[in-house]
Amino acid sequence: MKENKFSNEMPKVTLVPKPRRIEISCTPKMRAYALFDTVSGTQVKDFVKCDGGKIEFDNLDPNTHYDVGVVENMGDEKPQFAIIWSARMRDTTEEILKNSNDLPVNYPCAYRIKYNDNNSNSVYDIVDDNGQTVGQVTKLSPQGDKPEFVMIYTCRMKDDK
């Protein structure tokens, strides 16, 4: 089985505190990125296709914490998703920024989406590196196979206490 060489490329997702901005660099051309409100899981910025360079989301609300969602094979669609984190997750954005001296910081966590062939209701698990479910992502539109949600960059971490 031939593996897609782009799927394993990991972009660098950086949060710039002042003014609040998110930069995504080293992006594979087949991917697109959008922002989600970490608390509500609502998609707050549309997906932006990559050109193989850098994407920036500017003029962000400094009081909102953002997750970065990644899709592959977007085409001309305008996909909408929602994220639901499990109760065992904690958001460490403020702690990270407080200790950054207002310097840019990299998003510490990347979670993958686990697709189940039996799932017909467009709800997929968000899993950690060990394959344990930490939340779910729901495809709101468009229906069908594409685009595929593949990853989430976030400051939410499993609370192992």
Disulfide bonds with the S-S distance in Angstrom:
none
